[in-house]
Amino acid sequence: MAKRNEPVRKSVKEILEDLRAGHREAAFSGPESALKYLRRTFDGQASLPNAVKALAYDLSAEAQAQGGQWEGCAESVKLALGYLPDLEAAFPHEYRRMLEGLNCFERGIQARSELGDFHGALELCEQAIELGLGAHYAAKRDSLDWAR
């Protein structure tokens, strides 16, 4: 009787690297191709680690913003932000660098503004400021101050 092969177990970091590589390749053909790749990834991997989902939804938000899909972008941002604690838990030493590399705050503010939800855009500015992501979020907040 043949010996049964054990399934390949990848680390969260390896799965994230695979996601980034696949996305990079798909994005060469444009944002729609990138979104298609990400949707297939979500559909095909029911056990995608939550930390990886944070970055996958961030990439989705970016592609949706490039395509002017503001409602989808806003939803992707909401999902990405919901997985930030998982990202921090999985990558405690790299979390700050990864957080600073996310586009979801920028794209979320843009999407909320495009949708006329200036209070939501203001809340994202506040959240980015609390996380220490840069003075430009304070400037964005100040420009949206009228929405209070």
N, C-alpha and C positions, 0 to 999 in steps of 0.2 A: 504494500500500500504506500502510495506517495506521501511524502511529508507535506503538510499544508503550509502554504506561505502565509506569513503574518502580514497584515495590512501595513502599509507605510504610514507612519505617524510623523507628521511634520510639526515643528514648533510654530508658535504664533508668529514669530519673526520670519520664519521661512514662508508661511502662508502670506504674510504681508508683502514680502519681497516678490512672490509669484503674482500677487494682485497688481502691484505697481508695474512689474514688467509687462504683464498682459495689457494693462490699461495704457501704458506708454505706447505699445505697439498698435493698439486699436485707435488711439487718439491721433495717430498720423493721418488717418482717413477722415478726421473731423469729429466734432462733438457728438453727432448722432451715432457714429461707430463706437465711440467711447461709452456712451450710454447703453448701447446694445450689449457690449461686452460686460458692463457692470450688472445689467439686468440678468444676463445669462449666469453670471457668477452667483448672484443672489438666489436664482431659481435652482441652480445645480448643486449648491452647497448649503444644505439645511443646517449644517453644524459649523458654519463660518464663525470664528471667534468674535465676540463682541468688540474687542479692541480693533480688529480688522474692519468690522462694520463701520466703526467711527470714520476711518479713513476712506472706505468705499463710499459712504454717503457724502463725505466731503468732496470726493472726486465727482460724484453724481451732481452735486450742487453746482460745481464749476461748469460742467458740461451743459447742464440745464440753463444756467445763466448765459452761457455763450449762445445758446439757441433761443433765448428769450422765453423760456418756459418757466415763468415766475412762480406760479403756484407749486409746481413740482420742485423747483429750487428751494422755496420756503419750507416745504415738507422735508426735503433731504437735509436741510440745515438743522431743522428741529430734531431729526433722527440722529444726525452726527453728534450734536451737542448732548443728546441723551446718553451716548456711549462714551463720553469723555472720562467718566470715572473708571470704566473698564480699560480704556487706553492707558490711563495713569497706572492702574494696577498691573497691567501686563508689561509696561515699559517705564518703570519708575525712574530710571537713570536717563532715559531719552525723552521723557514726557515733555519737558519744557521746550526742547528743540522741535519736537513734533507738533506741539500746540502752536508754536510760532509759525510753523509751516502750513497750517491749515488755512484754507480760503473761506471756510464756512461763515465766519463773522462778516467778512467783507461782502460776500455774496448774499448772505442773509439780510444785511442792511439794504443792499441794493434791491433785492426781491421785495422786501417789505415796503420800501419806498415806491417801487413800481406798482405795487398792488394798492397803494394808498394807505397802508397800515403804518403810519408814522410813529405811533406809540410802540409798535412791535420793533421798528427799526431803532428807536431810542432805547428800548430794553436790551437789544443786542449790543449797542454801544456801551451801555452800563456794564453788561456782563464782560465784555472784552476789557474794559478799564479795570474791573475788579481782578481779572486774571493777569493784569499788567502787560497787555499785548501792544502797548505803544500809545504815544501821545496823539497820533492821528485819530484815534477813536474818541478822544476828548474833543478834538476839533469837530468831528462828525456829530458828537452829542450836542455840542454848542450850536451847531447849525440846525439841529432838530429841536432845540429848546422850546421853540414856539409851539410845539405839539403837546407840551405838558398840559 
